[in-house]
Amino acid sequence: MSRVASLLTTKRRAFAVLFTLALAGAGTAYWVGTGPEDLSQYPSANQSPYRLPWTVGQSYRCAQSNRGIVSHRGPGRFAYDFAMPVGTEVRAARGGAVVFVIVSHDGHGLRRPNNRLVIRHEDGTLGHYLHLKKGGSRVKVGDLVKQGQVLAASGHVGRSMIPHLHFHVTDSSRKSTLPITFSDVGKDAGIPRMFKTYTSGNVQPYPRAEQTKTRWQRSGVWWLGAESNRRHKDFQSSALPTELPSQHSVIKPGTTSCGKA
Ligand SMILES: [Zn+2]
């Protein structure tokens, strides 16, 4: 082998080593710098009022969790992205009052406006559902919705790289996202993690008193079941907020990108 050829081989080897080191460094930075941190700030999943916002039994991948790679940083760090085909039924992660709906936009890109639906929960917090399909809302401002109720069709609108649903919760000031868990996520401390797939358990909850009843009693097949259903309805309506804020006092239009709270 000539001297020049040997030098080239050495250079290539050095490049290969450096490249591998850089990849390993980037990989380490990725694992350390993304995903949920300090799990003690998250409420316990057992008592979480949230369930995954799609139909029970269906499974979707978490495309981006808290502190993501392309967004979900700073004030938006507690957001979740779930990859799902356009048109998937989005269901209420938690019940409340519909305070904002915009589904008039179409198309995706860095500067494309977003579609968004917002639910005000009984404790004043707000659940935000983004990237919805154009014209895909099944509810309107002022509606009271129960957990598990269909809200909209998912989409691929606004600052969106793949068809997905973005979900996050804020307090009433909307300044920052809040750490939340999902009671139907039985692993990972109730906090969906990037690239992992989760199956929804988002079914209508029964009031505590009803949980001790048998399945027959709850089914409504005989009169005890009917009585149980009546009380269940009473519970549902009493659990919902009674006063509705005007949509403009809560939501400022324009803050529609994926990463923003
Ligand atoms: Zn997102």
Boltz pocket constraint, residues with backbone or C-beta under 6 A from the ligand:
constraints:
  - pocket:
      binder: B
      contacts: [[A, 64], [A, 71], [A, 72], [A, 79], [A, 80], [A, 81], [A, 165], [A, 166], [A, 167], [A, 258], [A, 259]]
      max_distance: 6.0
